[in-house]
Amino acid sequence: MNIARIVVLTIALGAGGVAAYLASGGGSDSRPPQAQPVAQLQTVDVLVAKADIGLGQTVKPEDMQWQTWPAATASNNFIRRSERPDATTQIAGSIARVPIITGEPIREQKLVKGNGSGFMAAILPSGMRAISTEISPETAAGGFILPNDHVDVILSRHLKNPDHASSNDVVTSEVILANIRVLAIDQAPKEKDGQNTVLGKTVTLELKPEQAAILAAARQSGTLALALRSMADVNIVESSADDQAPKRGNGINVVRYGVSTPASTQK
């Protein structure tokens, strides 16, 4: 009996030792597992604005810097250091056609070389003209028209009453130009009632050559007023009277519609 007990005890002790050895990891490789290789992100150096660049501002080398950009998200329009290492020197002196914010990639579509021309001539799209006309708060939406807004130009005139020669004149109001972009107003933006406004005396509009002629004739024919358009209406194509009727005798093409009111009813 004593021998049997000794054998059982010996087997038990041996099994316990083996279990403890295995639990301690003595039978496995003590080296830590190797980390899986991580795919390296492909990057490119892209030219971005180092500080805000305003509309019409001449870009200087210190306004730009190279910034690392994921290659997969870098547009083909971005300026890359690998392709144009001297880009800061080449672009210096260009004029910003639109504002560029800090950190925004610089694209040449937003810049134009002045080549000695003034700012307005540099930012005008090809084929367009800039023409100015007088305005007042009463004829320019109370001063809430800003550069890059779109407006309709309304002409009001006093005409002789064809039906009654002795009666008062007739006042007509017509939209002569529709959906016109405002390029500039002659004074800097001012704060009014918590909103940015421009209280100026002269507005500069972006027009086609034939539209510039219409506006010039209209200035001599009556009083002009600007109607501010909603942003939602900017892309609406206007129906033109040019497609429906020939020019009127006074040389002014009416764009859409007009109303007539006897002058005696005007205050």
C-alpha positions as CSV (number, residue, x, y, z in Angstrom):
1,M,0.0,0.0,0.0
2,N,2.8,2.4,0.8
3,I,4.4,1.8,-2.6
4,A,1.2,2.4,-4.4
5,R,0.7,5.6,-2.6
6,I,4.2,6.7,-3.4
7,V,3.7,5.9,-7.1
8,V,0.4,7.8,-7.3
9,L,1.9,10.8,-5.4
10,T,4.9,10.8,-7.8
11,I,2.6,10.8,-10.9
12,A,0.5,13.6,-9.4
13,L,3.6,15.7,-8.7
14,G,5.0,15.1,-12.2
15,A,1.7,16.1,-13.9
16,G,1.5,19.2,-11.8
17,G,5.1,20.1,-12.8
18,V,4.3,19.6,-16.5
19,A,1.2,21.8,-16.2
20,A,3.1,24.5,-14.4
21,Y,5.8,24.5,-17.1
22,L,3.3,24.7,-19.9
23,A,1.4,27.5,-18.2
24,S,4.6,29.6,-17.8
25,G,5.1,29.4,-21.6
26,G,8.4,27.5,-21.2
27,G,7.6,25.4,-24.2
28,S,6.8,28.3,-26.6
29,D,9.1,30.7,-28.4
30,S,9.9,33.6,-26.0
31,R,10.5,36.0,-28.9
32,P,7.6,38.6,-29.3
33,P,5.5,38.3,-32.4
34,Q,6.7,40.4,-35.3
35,A,4.5,43.4,-36.2
36,Q,2.8,43.3,-39.6
37,P,4.3,45.8,-42.1
38,V,2.1,48.9,-42.5
39,A,1.5,50.2,-46.0
40,Q,3.2,53.6,-46.4
41,L,0.9,56.5,-47.4
42,Q,2.0,58.1,-50.6
43,T,2.3,61.9,-50.3
44,V,3.2,64.9,-52.5
45,D,4.1,68.5,-51.7
46,V,1.4,70.9,-52.8
47,L,1.6,74.7,-53.0
48,V,-0.9,76.3,-50.6
49,A,-1.7,79.7,-49.3
50,K,0.3,80.6,-46.2
51,A,-2.1,83.4,-45.3
52,D,-5.4,84.6,-46.6
53,I,-5.1,86.1,-50.1
54,G,-7.8,88.7,-50.9
55,L,-9.6,89.4,-54.1
56,G,-7.3,91.5,-56.3
57,Q,-4.3,91.0,-54.1
58,T,-0.9,90.6,-55.7
59,V,0.6,87.3,-54.6
60,K,4.1,87.4,-53.1
61,P,6.4,84.4,-52.5
62,E,5.9,84.8,-48.7
63,D,2.2,84.3,-49.2
64,M,2.7,80.7,-50.3
65,Q,4.3,77.5,-48.8
66,W,4.7,73.8,-49.6
67,Q,2.5,71.4,-47.7
68,T,2.5,67.6,-47.6
69,W,-0.7,66.3,-49.1
70,P,-2.0,62.7,-49.6
71,A,-1.3,61.8,-53.2
72,A,-4.6,60.0,-53.6
73,T,-6.6,63.2,-52.8
74,A,-4.3,65.7,-54.6
75,S,-6.1,67.1,-57.7
76,N,-4.4,67.4,-61.0
77,N,-5.0,71.1,-60.8
78,F,-2.8,71.4,-57.7
79,I,0.7,72.7,-58.1
80,R,3.1,70.0,-57.1
81,R,6.7,70.5,-56.0
82,S,7.9,67.4,-57.9
83,E,6.6,69.0,-61.2
84,R,7.3,72.7,-60.5
85,P,9.9,73.2,-57.8
86,D,10.2,77.0,-58.8
87,A,6.4,77.6,-58.7
88,T,6.6,80.2,-55.9
89,T,8.9,82.3,-58.0
90,Q,6.8,81.8,-61.2
91,I,3.5,82.6,-59.5
92,A,4.8,85.7,-57.6
93,G,3.2,88.8,-59.1
94,S,0.0,87.2,-60.1
95,I,-3.3,88.7,-59.1
96,A,-6.0,86.7,-57.2
97,R,-9.2,86.6,-59.2
98,V,-11.1,85.2,-56.1
99,P,-10.2,85.1,-52.4
100,I,-7.9,82.2,-51.3
101,I,-8.0,81.1,-47.6
102,T,-5.1,80.0,-45.5
103,G,-4.1,76.4,-46.3
104,E,-6.1,76.2,-49.5
105,P,-4.2,74.7,-52.4
106,I,-3.3,77.4,-55.0
107,R,-4.7,76.8,-58.5
108,E,-3.7,78.8,-61.5
109,Q,-7.4,79.1,-62.5
110,K,-7.8,81.5,-59.5
111,L,-4.8,83.6,-60.5
112,V,-4.1,85.9,-63.5
113,K,-1.0,87.6,-64.6
114,G,-1.5,91.3,-64.6
115,N,1.3,92.1,-67.1
116,G,1.2,95.7,-66.1
117,S,-2.6,96.0,-66.4
118,G,-4.8,97.3,-63.6
119,F,-6.7,95.0,-61.3
120,M,-10.1,95.3,-63.0
121,A,-8.7,94.5,-66.5
122,A,-6.8,91.5,-65.0
123,I,-9.9,89.9,-63.4
124,L,-12.3,90.5,-66.2
125,P,-13.3,87.3,-68.1
126,S,-12.4,87.2,-71.8
127,G,-15.0,89.0,-73.9
128,M,-16.5,91.0,-71.1
129,R,-16.4,94.7,-70.3
130,A,-16.5,96.7,-67.1
131,I,-18.8,99.8,-67.1
132,S,-19.7,102.1,-64.3
133,T,-22.9,104.0,-63.6
134,E,-24.1,106.3,-60.8
135,I,-26.1,104.9,-58.0
136,S,-27.6,106.0,-54.7
137,P,-29.0,104.1,-51.6
138,E,-32.5,104.7,-53.1
139,T,-31.6,103.1,-56.5
140,A,-29.3,100.4,-55.2
141,A,-31.3,98.3,-52.7
142,G,-30.5,100.6,-49.8
143,G,-26.8,99.8,-50.0
144,F,-27.1,96.1,-49.6
145,I,-25.6,95.3,-53.0
146,L,-22.1,93.9,-52.7
147,P,-19.4,92.9,-55.2
148,N,-20.2,89.5,-56.8
149,D,-23.9,90.0,-56.3
150,H,-26.2,89.8,-59.3
151,V,-28.7,92.5,-60.2
152,D,-31.3,93.6,-62.7
153,V,-30.9,97.1,-64.2
154,I,-34.2,99.0,-64.4
155,L,-34.7,102.1,-66.5
156,S,-37.5,104.6,-65.7
157,R,-38.4,107.3,-68.2
158,H,-40.9,110.1,-68.7
159,L,-42.7,109.8,-72.1
160,K,-45.2,112.0,-73.7
161,N,-48.7,110.6,-73.5
162,P,-49.6,109.7,-77.1
163,D,-53.3,109.6,-76.4
164,H,-53.8,113.0,-74.8
165,A,-51.3,115.6,-75.8
166,S,-52.3,118.0,-73.0
167,S,-52.2,115.5,-70.2
168,N,-49.3,114.6,-68.0
169,D,-46.4,112.5,-69.2
170,V,-46.3,108.7,-68.8
171,V,-43.6,107.1,-66.6
172,T,-42.4,103.7,-67.9
173,S,-40.1,101.3,-66.0
174,E,-38.4,98.4,-67.8
175,V,-35.8,95.8,-67.0
176,I,-33.1,96.6,-69.7
177,L,-30.4,94.2,-68.3
178,A,-31.0,91.1,-66.2
179,N,-28.7,88.9,-64.1
180,I,-25.7,91.2,-64.2
181,R,-22.7,90.6,-62.0
182,V,-21.5,93.5,-59.8
183,L,-17.7,93.9,-60.0
184,A,-17.1,96.7,-57.6
185,I,-18.7,99.5,-55.6
186,D,-16.7,102.6,-55.0
187,Q,-16.5,102.5,-51.2
188,A,-15.2,99.9,-48.8
189,P,-17.8,97.7,-47.0
190,K,-19.3,99.3,-43.9
191,E,-21.3,97.9,-41.0
192,K,-25.0,98.7,-41.0
193,D,-27.6,97.0,-38.8
194,G,-25.2,94.1,-38.2
195,Q,-24.8,93.4,-42.0
196,N,-22.0,94.2,-44.4
197,T,-23.1,97.0,-46.8
198,V,-21.5,99.1,-49.4
199,L,-22.7,102.7,-49.5
200,G,-21.2,104.0,-52.8
201,K,-22.1,106.5,-55.5
202,T,-20.8,104.4,-58.4
203,V,-21.2,100.7,-59.3
204,T,-19.1,98.8,-61.8
205,L,-20.9,96.0,-63.7
206,E,-19.6,93.1,-65.8
207,L,-21.3,93.3,-69.3
208,K,-21.0,92.0,-72.8
209,P,-20.0,94.7,-75.4
210,E,-23.6,95.0,-76.6
211,Q,-24.9,95.3,-73.1
212,A,-22.4,98.0,-72.3
213,A,-23.9,100.0,-75.3
214,I,-27.4,99.4,-73.9
215,L,-26.5,100.8,-70.5
216,A,-24.7,103.8,-72.0
217,A,-27.8,104.7,-74.0
218,A,-30.1,104.1,-71.0
219,R,-28.1,106.5,-68.8
220,Q,-29.0,109.3,-71.2
221,S,-32.7,108.2,-71.4
222,G,-33.8,108.2,-67.8
223,T,-33.1,107.1,-64.3
224,L,-31.4,103.8,-63.6
225,A,-32.1,101.6,-60.5
226,L,-30.6,98.2,-59.5
227,A,-32.7,95.3,-58.2
228,L,-30.8,92.8,-56.1
229,R,-31.3,89.2,-57.2
230,S,-31.6,86.2,-54.9
231,M,-28.7,83.8,-54.9
232,A,-31.2,81.1,-56.0
233,D,-32.0,83.0,-59.2
234,V,-28.4,83.6,-60.4
235,N,-28.4,80.6,-62.6
236,I,-31.8,81.2,-64.1
237,V,-31.7,82.0,-67.9
238,E,-33.6,85.1,-68.7
239,S,-35.8,85.4,-71.7
240,S,-34.6,88.3,-73.8
241,A,-36.8,90.6,-75.8
242,D,-34.1,90.5,-78.5
243,D,-35.4,87.0,-79.4
244,Q,-39.0,88.3,-79.7
245,A,-38.9,91.8,-81.2
246,P,-36.4,94.1,-83.0
247,K,-34.7,97.0,-81.3
248,R,-36.9,99.8,-80.2
249,G,-36.7,103.2,-81.8
250,N,-34.7,104.7,-79.0
251,G,-31.9,102.1,-79.3
252,I,-32.6,100.4,-76.0
253,N,-33.3,96.7,-75.9
254,V,-35.8,95.7,-73.2
255,V,-34.7,92.4,-71.5
256,R,-38.0,91.2,-70.1
257,Y,-40.9,93.3,-69.0
258,G,-42.1,96.8,-68.4
259,V,-44.9,98.7,-66.7
260,S,-46.3,102.1,-67.5
261,T,-47.8,104.5,-65.0
262,P,-49.2,108.0,-65.6
263,A,-46.9,110.6,-64.2
264,S,-49.8,112.3,-62.4
265,T,-50.0,109.3,-60.0
266,Q,-46.3,109.5,-59.0
267,K,-45.5,111.1,-55.7
